[in-house]
Amino acid sequence: MISRRNFIKGTIAASALTIIPRHVLGGTHFVAPSDQINIGFIGTGKQARESLLPPFANRARIIALCDVDQTKLKRFQSEAEALYAKRGLDAKGMTLYGDFRELLQNKEVDGVVIATPDHWHAINLIEAAKAGKDIYCEKPFSHSIQEGRLMVDAVKKYQRVCQVGSMQRSWHNFWHAAQVVRNGFLGDIDLIRVYTGGTYSVFPQPCNLPDQLCPETLNWDMWIGPARYRAYHEELAPSLKNDFWAKWRMYRDYGNGNIGDWGAHMFDIIQWALDKDNSGPVAVMPSGKDYGHLSYLYDNGTRVVFEDFHRGRGVQFIGSKGTLTITREFYETTPTELKDYMFADREKTLYESTDHYTNWLECMKSRKDPVATAEIGHRTATVGHLSIIANRLKRTLRWDPKSEQFIGDEEANQLAKAYVRKPWSLEI
């Protein structure tokens, strides 16, 4: 018997010589029925609903949803159905789940979008890989260095296609900036400034919020999952009547602070531009009176400093031949003409993706690597984790990117490990 997935793969191979552009068939992002991919969402909160639902609803068929909060689950369903209705499509029949493991048993689901709090990413991803699902995982990829490596191992072991939500890699200006650096147009890169803004604490803190009564529609024990147990508080999982960004990112047991959250975007561009996607810094120095700004050192001598350069969240490269400043709203180079440089094909050394979501879906069919693989996501997240550990210990740490161990510092190595509350497990 031929499975649905193998049928799609076979159809693609057989029709390779007679491809008709999708825009000819049905407009931007049109997907032919024979090309359709079924996806499920694990986590239907604010990030999933506002940032991920619109693009995926236009590119795939959402058939399954999971959340521990029934009100958020039903609101996501309603908004998804409305988006499909605008396109003249019937989206009725989405299956709703309160436990992601049940969603993963749905054989019609080809891939899953993981949009849960950071402390859930590892178990969600590992179990999805075991179930044979391809994965789109929000950033930061992991909640600890140990988790990240196990997640990469799971993707490899079960031969899954995994895209990390570092979507700046699919934005032209960031790709162009990394190309400028990688092609040596700035000369030797001596200094890089990086800044992630200050809307909430740079580093995650212990959670000392008072206990509150949990809403009946929320499975709080499942929300906590593998993390250390504590009672409910609305800052961690706000109800729909208080539609603010959840503040679990601020707390050590659930998130990675601003340095991990926004840092996952900006450190990613640094790693990409420096050709360190499979590596990372060799030392990290915490902020403080003895060290100045939080900073990092790479093995090629490049120094990265966490410092506001007054352009918002972004990265500033300072080289021997010029400078480059890149944010989501701002792109400036010295010499000025570098910003508009047209790369010849021989100079295009970096993976070029123009749409992060389509890139994942197309790679699900081709079985090729997407632009932001699990390994890339893990290495980027690791820079944030190194920052957090150095800040907790208040000392310079030496890091071996190859062995993924701190050199001569067992206390730091212990902090790189994951906490997993029973009965949950990171077994792959």
LUMFI-267959 format. One record per residue (C-alpha): residue number from 1; residue in three letters; x, y, z. Coordinates in Angstrom, 2 decimals, m for minus. Example, Ala and Ser with C-alpha at 12.3 -4.5 7.8 and 13.67 -1.06 7.14 Angstrom:
% LUMFI-267959
<1,"Ala",<12.30,m4.50,7.80>>,
<2,"Ser",<13.67,m1.06,7.14>>,
//
This chain:
% LUMFI-267959
<1,"Met",<0.00,0.00,0.00>>,
<2,"Ile",<1.29,3.46,m0.88>>,
<3,"Ser",<1.10,6.00,1.93>>,
<4,"Arg",<m0.18,9.51,1.32>>,
<5,"Arg",<3.28,10.95,2.03>>,
<6,"Asn",<5.04,8.60,m0.42>>,
<7,"Phe",<2.39,9.36,m3.01>>,
<8,"Ile",<3.16,13.08,m2.75>>,
<9,"Lys",<6.91,12.47,m3.00>>,
<10,"Gly",<6.39,10.20,m6.02>>,
<11,"Thr",<4.14,12.72,m7.71>>,
<12,"Ile",<6.75,15.43,m7.31>>,
<13,"Ala",<9.48,13.25,m8.80>>,
<14,"Ala",<7.32,12.19,m11.73>>,
<15,"Ser",<6.27,15.73,m12.61>>,
<16,"Ala",<9.65,17.39,m12.27>>,
<17,"Leu",<9.84,18.17,m15.99>>,
<18,"Thr",<6.39,19.72,m16.26>>,
<19,"Ile",<6.20,22.09,m13.34>>,
<20,"Ile",<3.73,24.94,m13.74>>,
<21,"Pro",<4.48,27.98,m11.55>>,
<22,"Arg",<2.02,28.26,m8.68>>,
<23,"His",<1.26,31.90,m9.42>>,
<24,"Val",<m0.09,30.83,m12.81>>,
<25,"Leu",<m2.53,28.48,m11.13>>,
<26,"Gly",<m3.86,30.56,m8.33>>,
<27,"Gly",<m2.01,33.63,m7.14>>,
<28,"Thr",<0.62,34.25,m4.52>>,
<29,"His",<1.33,31.26,m2.25>>,
<30,"Phe",<m1.31,29.15,m4.05>>,
<31,"Val",<m0.85,25.48,m3.30>>,
<32,"Ala",<m2.26,22.89,m5.66>>,
<33,"Pro",<m4.31,20.13,m3.98>>,
<34,"Ser",<m1.80,17.47,m5.02>>,
<35,"Asp",<0.93,19.56,m3.37>>,
<36,"Gln",<m0.89,20.04,m0.09>>,
<37,"Ile",<0.82,19.41,3.23>>,
<38,"Asn",<m1.14,18.78,6.42>>,
<39,"Ile",<0.24,20.37,9.58>>,
<40,"Gly",<m0.63,20.53,13.24>>,
<41,"Phe",<0.04,23.26,15.80>>,
<42,"Ile",<1.42,22.41,19.24>>,
<43,"Gly",<0.77,25.61,21.18>>,
<44,"Thr",<m1.90,28.10,20.07>>,
<45,"Gly",<m1.04,31.16,22.16>>,
<46,"Lys",<m0.28,34.72,21.09>>,
<47,"Gln",<2.87,33.93,19.10>>,
<48,"Ala",<1.21,31.08,17.23>>,
<49,"Arg",<m1.99,33.02,16.55>>,
<50,"Glu",<m0.49,36.36,15.52>>,
<51,"Ser",<2.83,35.42,13.90>>,
<52,"Leu",<2.51,31.85,12.62>>,
<53,"Leu",<m1.14,31.20,11.81>>,
<54,"Pro",<m1.43,33.69,8.89>>,
<55,"Pro",<1.60,32.48,6.90>>,
<56,"Phe",<0.95,28.79,7.44>>,
<57,"Ala",<m2.76,29.06,6.70>>,
<58,"Asn",<m1.78,30.46,3.28>>,
<59,"Arg",<0.74,27.72,2.53>>,
<60,"Ala",<m0.52,24.50,4.09>>,
<61,"Arg",<m3.62,22.79,5.44>>,
<62,"Ile",<m3.93,23.06,9.22>>,
<63,"Ile",<m5.82,19.97,10.38>>,
<64,"Ala",<m4.89,19.55,14.06>>,
<65,"Leu",<m4.43,21.85,17.05>>,
<66,"Cys",<m3.16,21.25,20.57>>,
<67,"Asp",<m3.07,23.46,23.63>>,
<68,"Val",<m3.39,23.04,27.40>>,
<69,"Asp",<m5.74,26.06,27.48>>,
<70,"Gln",<m9.11,25.26,25.93>>,
<71,"Thr",<m10.04,28.94,25.37>>,
<72,"Lys",<m6.87,29.62,23.37>>,
<73,"Leu",<m7.37,26.40,21.45>>,
<74,"Lys",<m10.89,27.35,20.37>>,
<75,"Arg",<m9.94,30.95,19.54>>,
<76,"Phe",<m7.11,29.74,17.30>>,
<77,"Gln",<m9.51,27.33,15.60>>,
<78,"Ser",<m12.02,30.10,14.99>>,
<79,"Glu",<m9.42,32.45,13.51>>,
<80,"Ala",<m7.94,29.69,11.35>>,
<81,"Glu",<m11.36,28.81,9.95>>,
<82,"Ala",<m12.01,32.49,9.21>>,
<83,"Leu",<m8.73,32.78,7.27>>,
<84,"Tyr",<m9.58,29.74,5.17>>,
<85,"Ala",<m13.12,31.01,4.59>>,
<86,"Lys",<m11.71,34.24,3.10>>,
<87,"Arg",<m9.98,32.07,0.52>>,
<88,"Gly",<m13.18,30.13,m0.19>>,
<89,"Leu",<m11.94,27.01,1.58>>,
<90,"Asp",<m13.77,24.85,4.11>>,
<91,"Ala",<m11.59,24.38,7.19>>,
<92,"Lys",<m14.21,22.66,9.29>>,
<93,"Gly",<m13.11,19.45,10.94>>,
<94,"Met",<m9.86,20.52,12.62>>,
<95,"Thr",<m9.14,18.02,15.38>>,
<96,"Leu",<m8.47,19.57,18.80>>,
<97,"Tyr",<m6.22,18.03,21.44>>,
<98,"Gly",<m5.24,18.81,25.01>>,
<99,"Asp",<m2.21,16.50,24.92>>,
<100,"Phe",<0.39,16.88,22.14>>,
<101,"Arg",<1.15,13.14,22.24>>,
<102,"Glu",<m2.35,12.42,20.96>>,
<103,"Leu",<m1.89,14.89,18.09>>,
<104,"Leu",<1.35,13.14,17.13>>,
<105,"Gln",<m0.58,9.89,16.70>>,
<106,"Asn",<m2.67,11.48,13.92>>,
<107,"Lys",<m1.35,9.80,10.78>>,
<108,"Glu",<m2.73,12.55,8.52>>,
<109,"Val",<m0.39,15.13,10.07>>,
<110,"Asp",<2.80,15.53,8.02>>,
<111,"Gly",<4.52,18.16,10.15>>,
<112,"Val",<4.05,20.11,13.37>>,
<113,"Val",<4.62,23.73,14.34>>,
<114,"Ile",<5.97,23.93,17.89>>,
<115,"Ala",<4.98,27.24,19.49>>,
<116,"Thr",<5.04,26.31,23.17>>,
<117,"Pro",<7.06,28.00,25.96>>,
<118,"Asp",<10.81,27.35,25.76>>,
<119,"His",<10.84,24.68,28.48>>,
<120,"Trp",<8.60,22.47,26.34>>,
<121,"His",<10.51,22.66,23.04>>,
<122,"Ala",<12.82,19.70,23.61>>,
<123,"Ile",<10.20,17.13,24.58>>,
<124,"Asn",<7.74,18.38,21.94>>,
<125,"Leu",<10.42,18.07,19.23>>,
<126,"Ile",<11.89,14.74,20.32>>,
<127,"Glu",<8.47,13.09,20.51>>,
<128,"Ala",<7.48,14.61,17.15>>,
<129,"Ala",<10.64,13.20,15.57>>,
<130,"Lys",<9.90,9.77,17.05>>,
<131,"Ala",<6.40,9.96,15.57>>,
<132,"Gly",<7.81,10.63,12.09>>,
<133,"Lys",<6.66,14.26,11.88>>,
<134,"Asp",<8.70,17.04,10.31>>,
<135,"Ile",<9.11,20.05,12.57>>,
<136,"Tyr",<8.98,23.84,12.57>>,
<137,"Cys",<10.24,24.91,16.01>>,
<138,"Glu",<10.03,28.44,17.36>>,
<139,"Lys",<13.16,30.13,18.65>>,
<140,"Pro",<15.04,30.02,20.91>>,
<141,"Phe",<15.50,26.40,19.89>>,
<142,"Ser",<16.22,24.99,23.34>>,
<143,"His",<16.00,25.75,27.04>>,
<144,"Ser",<19.46,24.36,27.83>>,
<145,"Ile",<22.63,23.34,25.98>>,
<146,"Gln",<22.08,19.67,26.79>>,
<147,"Glu",<18.52,19.82,25.43>>,
<148,"Gly",<19.71,21.41,22.19>>,
<149,"Arg",<22.20,18.66,21.43>>,
<150,"Leu",<19.61,15.94,22.14>>,
<151,"Met",<17.13,17.71,19.87>>,
<152,"Val",<19.66,17.77,17.02>>,
<153,"Asp",<20.41,14.09,17.62>>,
<154,"Ala",<16.70,13.24,17.47>>,
<155,"Val",<16.23,15.09,14.17>>,
<156,"Lys",<19.19,13.18,12.70>>,
<157,"Lys",<18.20,9.79,14.14>>,
<158,"Tyr",<14.66,9.92,12.77>>,
<159,"Gln",<15.64,11.76,9.56>>,
<160,"Arg",<13.25,14.64,10.04>>,
<161,"Val",<13.20,18.02,8.30>>,
<162,"Cys",<13.45,20.69,10.98>>,
<163,"Gln",<13.21,24.43,10.45>>,
<164,"Val",<13.95,26.76,13.38>>,
<165,"Gly",<11.97,30.00,13.53>>,
<166,"Ser",<14.99,32.22,12.83>>,
<167,"Met",<13.11,33.84,9.99>>,
<168,"Gln",<15.58,36.72,9.55>>,
<169,"Arg",<17.61,34.23,7.49>>,
<170,"Ser",<14.84,34.48,4.91>>,
<171,"Trp",<14.80,38.30,4.89>>,
<172,"His",<16.79,39.82,2.05>>,
<173,"Asn",<18.62,42.53,4.00>>,
<174,"Phe",<19.94,40.10,6.60>>,
<175,"Trp",<21.00,37.64,3.90>>,
<176,"His",<22.70,40.47,2.01>>,
<177,"Ala",<24.49,41.71,5.14>>,
<178,"Ala",<25.81,38.25,5.94>>,
<179,"Gln",<26.94,37.91,2.32>>,
<180,"Val",<28.89,41.19,2.54>>,
<181,"Val",<30.71,40.00,5.65>>,
<182,"Arg",<31.27,36.45,4.36>>,
<183,"Asn",<32.73,37.72,1.07>>,
<184,"Gly",<35.31,39.83,2.91>>,
<185,"Phe",<34.08,43.24,1.75>>,
<186,"Leu",<34.55,44.62,5.29>>,
<187,"Gly",<38.00,43.08,5.63>>,
<188,"Asp",<38.92,41.41,8.90>>,
<189,"Ile",<36.08,41.68,11.43>>,
<190,"Asp",<37.65,42.89,14.66>>,
<191,"Leu",<34.54,43.97,16.59>>,
<192,"Ile",<30.82,43.22,16.47>>,
<193,"Arg",<28.21,45.04,18.53>>,
<194,"Val",<24.92,43.30,19.20>>,
<195,"Tyr",<21.84,44.62,20.95>>,
<196,"Thr",<18.49,43.00,21.73>>,
<197,"Gly",<16.50,45.82,23.32>>,
<198,"Gly",<15.23,46.12,26.84>>,
<199,"Thr",<11.48,45.43,26.98>>,
<200,"Tyr",<12.06,42.87,29.74>>,
<201,"Ser",<14.99,41.51,31.77>>,
<202,"Val",<18.09,40.58,29.78>>,
<203,"Phe",<18.66,37.44,31.85>>,
<204,"Pro",<15.99,35.05,33.16>>,
<205,"Gln",<15.33,35.28,36.89>>,
<206,"Pro",<13.99,32.93,39.61>>,
<207,"Cys",<10.19,32.99,39.68>>,
<208,"Asn",<8.79,34.32,42.98>>,
<209,"Leu",<5.30,35.24,41.81>>,
<210,"Pro",<2.49,34.67,44.34>>,
<211,"Asp",<0.10,31.76,43.89>>,
<212,"Gln",<m3.19,32.38,42.08>>,
<213,"Leu",<m6.30,30.33,41.39>>,
<214,"Cys",<m5.94,28.53,38.08>>,
<215,"Pro",<m8.74,28.90,35.50>>,
<216,"Glu",<m10.81,25.76,34.98>>,
<217,"Thr",<m10.07,25.82,31.25>>,
<218,"Leu",<m6.30,25.50,31.77>>,
<219,"Asn",<m4.49,22.23,32.52>>,
<220,"Trp",<m1.79,23.76,34.70>>,
<221,"Asp",<0.14,20.57,35.43>>,
<222,"Met",<0.48,20.02,31.68>>,
<223,"Trp",<1.58,23.65,31.18>>,
<224,"Ile",<4.37,23.10,33.74>>,
<225,"Gly",<5.26,19.76,32.14>>,
<226,"Pro",<8.99,19.01,32.56>>,
<227,"Ala",<9.74,22.17,34.56>>,
<228,"Arg",<9.89,22.48,38.36>>,
<229,"Tyr",<6.37,22.66,39.71>>,
<230,"Arg",<4.89,25.89,41.06>>,
<231,"Ala",<1.37,27.22,41.35>>,
<232,"Tyr",<m0.40,29.15,38.61>>,
<233,"His",<0.10,32.86,38.00>>,
<234,"Glu",<m1.46,34.79,35.15>>,
<235,"Glu",<1.84,36.42,34.11>>,
<236,"Leu",<3.03,32.97,33.05>>,
<237,"Ala",<m0.07,31.98,31.10>>,
<238,"Pro",<m2.38,35.00,30.64>>,
<239,"Ser",<m6.02,34.43,29.82>>,
<240,"Leu",<m7.55,35.81,26.64>>,
<241,"Lys",<m9.24,38.64,28.54>>,
<242,"Asn",<m5.74,39.98,29.31>>,
<243,"Asp",<m4.14,39.65,25.91>>,
<244,"Phe",<m0.55,40.58,26.75>>,
<245,"Trp",<2.64,38.72,25.90>>,
<246,"Ala",<3.18,35.99,28.49>>,
<247,"Lys",<6.06,36.74,30.84>>,
<248,"Trp",<7.32,33.18,31.27>>,
<249,"Arg",<10.27,34.33,29.13>>,
<250,"Met",<11.51,36.31,32.14>>,
<251,"Tyr",<11.80,33.29,34.44>>,
<252,"Arg",<14.58,30.74,34.55>>,
<253,"Asp",<12.45,27.59,34.75>>,
<254,"Tyr",<10.48,28.38,31.58>>,
<255,"Gly",<12.35,30.89,29.39>>,
<256,"Asn",<15.69,32.35,28.40>>,
<257,"Gly",<15.18,36.05,29.09>>,
<258,"Asn",<15.74,38.73,26.48>>,
<259,"Ile",<19.28,37.45,25.78>>,
<260,"Gly",<17.84,34.12,24.67>>,
<261,"Asp",<14.63,35.36,23.06>>,
<262,"Trp",<15.73,38.31,20.90>>,
<263,"Gly",<19.32,37.12,21.11>>,
<264,"Ala",<18.30,34.04,19.15>>,
<265,"His",<17.59,36.35,16.21>>,
<266,"Met",<20.66,38.55,16.41>>,
<267,"Phe",<23.28,35.98,17.45>>,
<268,"Asp",<22.01,33.90,14.54>>,
<269,"Ile",<23.05,36.60,12.06>>,
<270,"Ile",<26.49,36.88,13.71>>,
<271,"Gln",<27.05,33.14,13.54>>,
<272,"Trp",<25.90,33.05,9.92>>,
<273,"Ala",<28.09,35.95,8.81>>,
<274,"Leu",<31.17,34.57,10.60>>,
<275,"Asp",<30.72,31.06,9.17>>,
<276,"Lys",<30.21,29.65,12.67>>,
<277,"Asp",<26.93,27.79,12.12>>,
<278,"Asn",<28.57,24.60,13.37>>,
<279,"Ser",<30.62,26.23,16.08>>,
<280,"Gly",<30.47,29.23,18.40>>,
<281,"Pro",<32.52,31.51,20.65>>,
<282,"Val",<35.42,30.13,22.68>>,
<283,"Ala",<34.98,32.46,25.65>>,
<284,"Val",<32.27,34.56,27.25>>,
<285,"Met",<32.84,37.44,29.70>>,
<286,"Pro",<29.90,38.61,31.84>>,
<287,"Ser",<28.96,42.24,32.33>>,
<288,"Gly",<30.03,44.01,35.48>>,
<289,"Lys",<32.59,46.38,36.94>>,
<290,"Asp",<35.41,43.94,36.24>>,
<291,"Tyr",<34.40,43.19,32.65>>,
<292,"Gly",<32.40,46.08,31.22>>,
<293,"His",<29.82,44.89,28.71>>,
<294,"Leu",<28.86,41.26,28.23>>,
<295,"Ser",<31.21,40.04,25.50>>,
<296,"Tyr",<32.31,36.98,23.53>>,
<297,"Leu",<35.48,35.92,21.79>>,
<298,"Tyr",<35.73,33.71,18.69>>,
<299,"Asp",<38.76,31.62,17.74>>,
<300,"Asn",<39.57,33.95,14.82>>,
<301,"Gly",<40.05,36.87,17.22>>,
<302,"Thr",<36.69,38.53,16.56>>,
<303,"Arg",<35.19,40.11,19.68>>,
<304,"Val",<31.42,40.49,20.12>>,
<305,"Val",<30.11,43.06,22.62>>,
<306,"Phe",<26.54,43.29,23.89>>,
<307,"Glu",<26.09,47.05,23.63>>,
<308,"Asp",<23.45,49.55,22.51>>,
<309,"Phe",<24.70,51.18,19.28>>,
<310,"His",<21.55,53.34,19.03>>,
<311,"Arg",<19.88,51.68,16.07>>,
<312,"Gly",<17.54,49.39,17.97>>,
<313,"Arg",<17.75,45.61,18.02>>,
<314,"Gly",<20.41,44.46,15.60>>,
<315,"Val",<24.06,43.86,14.78>>,
<316,"Gln",<26.94,46.16,13.86>>,
<317,"Phe",<30.02,44.71,12.14>>,
<318,"Ile",<33.26,46.74,12.31>>,
<319,"Gly",<35.97,45.57,9.93>>,
<320,"Ser",<39.38,46.73,8.69>>,
<321,"Lys",<37.83,47.98,5.41>>,
<322,"Gly",<34.38,49.19,6.47>>,
<323,"Thr",<31.34,48.87,8.71>>,
<324,"Leu",<27.85,47.45,8.42>>,
<325,"Thr",<24.83,48.02,10.65>>,
<326,"Ile",<21.72,45.88,10.25>>,
<327,"Thr",<18.39,45.87,12.12>>,
<328,"Arg",<14.87,45.00,10.99>>,
<329,"Glu",<14.26,48.64,10.13>>,
<330,"Phe",<17.76,49.88,9.26>>,
<331,"Tyr",<20.58,48.87,6.91>>,
<332,"Glu",<23.71,51.00,6.51>>,
<333,"Thr",<27.21,50.31,5.20>>,
<334,"Thr",<30.51,52.11,4.89>>,
<335,"Pro",<31.38,52.36,2.04>>,
<336,"Thr",<27.76,53.22,1.24>>,
<337,"Glu",<27.69,51.35,m2.07>>,
<338,"Leu",<28.05,47.99,m0.31>>,
<339,"Lys",<24.40,48.17,0.76>>,
<340,"Asp",<23.27,47.94,m2.86>>,
<341,"Tyr",<25.94,45.56,m4.11>>,
<342,"Met",<24.60,42.98,m6.58>>,
<343,"Phe",<26.24,39.64,m5.93>>,
<344,"Ala",<27.34,37.51,m8.85>>,
<345,"Asp",<26.36,33.86,m8.72>>,
<346,"Arg",<29.94,32.88,m7.85>>,
<347,"Glu",<29.77,35.17,m4.82>>,
<348,"Lys",<26.53,33.78,m3.44>>,
<349,"Thr",<27.98,31.50,m0.85>>,
<350,"Leu",<25.02,31.55,1.54>>,
<351,"Tyr",<21.77,29.61,1.42>>,
<352,"Glu",<19.15,31.93,m0.09>>,
<353,"Ser",<15.56,31.58,1.08>>,
<354,"Thr",<12.96,34.21,0.31>>,
<355,"Asp",<10.16,32.77,2.45>>,
<356,"His",<10.89,30.97,5.73>>,
<357,"Tyr",<7.62,29.03,5.89>>,
<358,"Thr",<7.55,27.95,2.25>>,
<359,"Asn",<11.20,26.92,2.59>>,
<360,"Trp",<10.29,24.41,5.32>>,
<361,"Leu",<7.29,23.06,3.41>>,
<362,"Glu",<9.28,22.62,0.20>>,
<363,"Cys",<12.09,20.88,2.08>>,
<364,"Met",<9.54,18.50,3.57>>,
<365,"Lys",<8.93,17.33,0.01>>,
<366,"Ser",<12.51,17.40,m1.29>>,
<367,"Arg",<14.02,16.09,2.02>>,
<368,"Lys",<16.75,18.70,1.71>>,
<369,"Asp",<17.96,20.90,4.56>>,
<370,"Pro",<16.07,24.15,5.14>>,
<371,"Val",<17.84,27.47,5.72>>,
<372,"Ala",<17.72,27.22,9.54>>,
<373,"Thr",<18.41,23.62,10.54>>,
<374,"Ala",<18.27,22.11,14.01>>,
<375,"Glu",<22.08,22.28,14.27>>,
<376,"Ile",<22.03,25.98,13.37>>,
<377,"Gly",<19.25,26.67,15.87>>,
<378,"His",<21.10,24.77,18.58>>,
<379,"Arg",<24.37,26.64,18.01>>,
<380,"Thr",<22.59,30.00,18.02>>,
<381,"Ala",<20.66,29.18,21.21>>,
<382,"Thr",<23.92,28.05,22.81>>,
<383,"Val",<25.33,31.59,22.61>>,
<384,"Gly",<22.38,32.75,24.70>>,
<385,"His",<22.86,29.89,27.16>>,
<386,"Leu",<26.56,30.74,27.53>>,
<387,"Ser",<25.54,34.32,28.36>>,
<388,"Ile",<23.05,33.19,31.01>>,
<389,"Ile",<25.53,30.83,32.69>>,
<390,"Ala",<28.34,33.40,32.71>>,
<391,"Asn",<25.98,35.95,34.24>>,
<392,"Arg",<24.92,33.52,37.00>>,
<393,"Leu",<28.50,32.62,37.88>>,
<394,"Lys",<29.91,36.17,37.41>>,
<395,"Arg",<33.12,34.97,35.82>>,
<396,"Thr",<34.78,34.48,32.46>>,
<397,"Leu",<34.07,31.07,30.98>>,
<398,"Arg",<36.10,29.22,28.36>>,
<399,"Trp",<34.02,27.14,25.96>>,
<400,"Asp",<34.98,24.33,23.60>>,
<401,"Pro",<32.45,24.40,20.72>>,
<402,"Lys",<33.60,20.99,19.47>>,
<403,"Ser",<33.06,19.03,22.69>>,
<404,"Glu",<30.37,21.46,23.89>>,
<405,"Gln",<31.96,21.61,27.32>>,
<406,"Phe",<33.22,24.41,29.53>>,
<407,"Ile",<36.97,24.09,30.02>>,
<408,"Gly",<38.02,23.57,33.63>>,
<409,"Asp",<34.68,24.62,35.15>>,
<410,"Glu",<32.46,21.79,36.35>>,
<411,"Glu",<29.99,24.16,37.99>>,
<412,"Ala",<29.34,25.77,34.61>>,
<413,"Asn",<28.99,22.33,32.97>>,
<414,"Gln",<26.32,21.40,35.50>>,
<415,"Leu",<24.34,24.53,34.62>>,
<416,"Ala",<24.44,23.46,30.95>>,
<417,"Lys",<22.35,20.38,31.81>>,
<418,"Ala",<18.57,20.14,31.62>>,
<419,"Tyr",<16.14,19.74,34.49>>,
<420,"Val",<13.33,17.32,33.63>>,
<421,"Arg",<10.46,16.70,36.04>>,
<422,"Lys",<9.26,13.11,36.17>>,
<423,"Pro",<7.61,11.32,34.43>>,
<424,"Trp",<8.84,13.35,31.44>>,
<425,"Ser",<12.01,12.26,29.68>>,
<426,"Leu",<14.48,13.47,27.03>>,
<427,"Glu",<15.18,9.94,25.83>>,
<428,"Ile",<15.57,9.75,22.06>>,
//
